[in-house]
Amino acid sequence: MQVTVKLFGDLREGRFEEKTSELKENSRVIDVIKKHNLPLEEVAICMVNSEQAEFGRILQNQDTVAFSPPVGGM
């Protein structure tokens, strides 16, 4: 199956902004994090199809998964 992966903030540095990723059926959000070697401690916000999601959520074909690092204060 294919999902679109979007990275925001510091997670983009040396990586990508958006790409299509091929995954096995029944893959979870955590599998996307591992596949793209994202530091787990730097992933503060995870969204699937514009809804907040947990790392254990099972993904569906054509889902969009977005990751963001912690957001700093003023």
C-alpha positions in Angstrom: 0.0 0.0 0.0 1.1 3.6 -0.4 0.9 6.5 2.0 2.0 10.1 1.7 4.5 11.1 4.4 4.9 14.8 5.3 7.6 16.2 7.6 7.5 19.6 9.4 10.0 21.7 11.2 13.4 20.3 12.1 12.3 16.8 11.0 12.8 18.0 7.4 16.4 18.8 7.8 18.5 16.4 5.7 15.3 14.4 4.8 12.3 15.4 2.7 9.2 17.6 2.9 6.8 15.1 1.3 7.1 11.7 -0.3 5.1 8.7 -1.2 6.1 5.6 0.8 5.4 2.0 0.1 4.4 -0.1 3.1 3.1 -3.6 3.9 -0.6 -4.0 4.6 -1.6 -3.4 8.3 1.5 -1.2 8.8 1.3 1.3 11.7 2.4 4.8 12.2 5.4 3.6 14.1 6.5 1.6 11.0 6.6 4.8 9.0 8.8 6.4 11.7 11.2 3.5 11.6 11.3 3.2 7.8 12.4 6.8 7.5 14.8 6.7 10.5 13.0 9.5 12.3 14.2 10.0 15.9 11.2 8.9 18.0 12.0 11.5 20.7 11.7 14.3 18.1 8.3 13.3 16.9 5.9 15.2 19.1 2.8 15.5 16.8 1.5 12.8 14.6 -1.4 13.3 12.2 -3.2 10.8 9.9 -5.5 12.4 7.4 -5.5 15.7 9.4 -6.5 14.0 12.7 -4.2 13.4 15.6 -3.1 9.8 15.8 -1.1 7.5 18.1 2.0 5.6 16.9 0.0 2.3 17.0 -2.7 3.4 14.6 -3.0 1.0 11.6 -2.7 2.8 8.3 -4.9 2.4 5.2 -3.9 2.7 1.5 -3.7 6.4 0.4 -3.5 7.8 4.0 -1.5 10.9 4.6 0.8 10.8 7.6 2.4 14.0 9.0 5.0 14.4 11.7 6.1 17.5 13.6 8.7 18.1 16.2 7.9 19.9 19.5 6.9 23.5 19.0 8.9 26.1 20.9 7.4 28.8 22.9 7.7 32.6 22.6 
